[in-house]
């Protein structure tokens, strides 16, 4: 089995990632879902680098990321806390807050 280092530096199973939705729960997601999240993450970084970022567009993408995780991920029991590979903020985030989070590689580092 191929293992990579997760955000916390420990070896991670390449086939699934742990995503925390702020003010919600943690979920296991497959590599395919993580790749889709990465595409959305990269799109957010591009939008936020524009001269006049579309605030509604930013919120829509974050909301879409959260919906994707909830609909395609497997919820982790609330009494079990595991270090997350990916943390997705709330969709009502301000542009300034989003710029502080979605920069460089965004919230998903080159782990895929």
MOLIN-V157107 format. One record per backbone hydrogen bond with DSSP energy under -1.0 kcal/mol. NH is the residue of the N-H (numbers start at 1). CO is the residue of the C=O. E is the energy in kcal/mol with one decimal. If there is no record, write none. Layout:
BEGIN
nh=NH co=CO e=E
nh=NH co=CO e=E
END
This chain:
BEGIN
nh=4 co=12 e=-2.1
nh=6 co=10 e=-2.7
nh=9 co=6 e=-2.0
nh=12 co=4 e=-5.0
nh=14 co=2 e=-1.3
nh=16 co=13 e=-1.3
nh=17 co=29 e=-2.7
nh=19 co=27 e=-3.1
nh=20 co=86 e=-2.9
nh=21 co=25 e=-2.7
nh=22 co=88 e=-2.7
nh=24 co=21 e=-1.7
nh=27 co=19 e=-2.5
nh=28 co=74 e=-2.9
nh=29 co=17 e=-2.6
nh=31 co=15 e=-1.2
nh=34 co=30 e=-2.5
nh=35 co=31 e=-2.3
nh=36 co=32 e=-1.8
nh=37 co=33 e=-2.7
nh=38 co=34 e=-2.2
nh=39 co=35 e=-2.0
nh=40 co=36 e=-2.1
nh=41 co=37 e=-2.7
nh=42 co=38 e=-2.7
nh=43 co=39 e=-1.9
nh=44 co=40 e=-2.3
nh=45 co=41 e=-2.1
nh=46 co=42 e=-2.0
nh=47 co=43 e=-2.5
nh=48 co=44 e=-2.8
nh=49 co=45 e=-1.0
nh=50 co=47 e=-1.6
nh=58 co=54 e=-2.3
nh=59 co=55 e=-2.3
nh=60 co=56 e=-2.5
nh=61 co=57 e=-2.2
nh=62 co=58 e=-2.3
nh=63 co=59 e=-2.6
nh=64 co=60 e=-2.4
nh=65 co=61 e=-2.3
nh=66 co=62 e=-2.3
nh=67 co=63 e=-2.4
nh=68 co=64 e=-2.5
nh=69 co=65 e=-2.2
nh=70 co=66 e=-2.5
nh=71 co=67 e=-2.7
nh=72 co=68 e=-2.3
nh=73 co=69 e=-2.3
nh=74 co=28 e=-2.7
nh=76 co=26 e=-2.9
nh=80 co=77 e=-1.7
nh=85 co=18 e=-2.4
nh=86 co=18 e=-1.9
nh=88 co=20 e=-2.9
nh=98 co=94 e=-2.7
nh=99 co=95 e=-2.7
nh=100 co=96 e=-1.3
nh=101 co=97 e=-1.0
nh=102 co=98 e=-3.6
nh=103 co=101 e=-1.4
nh=106 co=103 e=-3.1
nh=111 co=109 e=-3.0
END
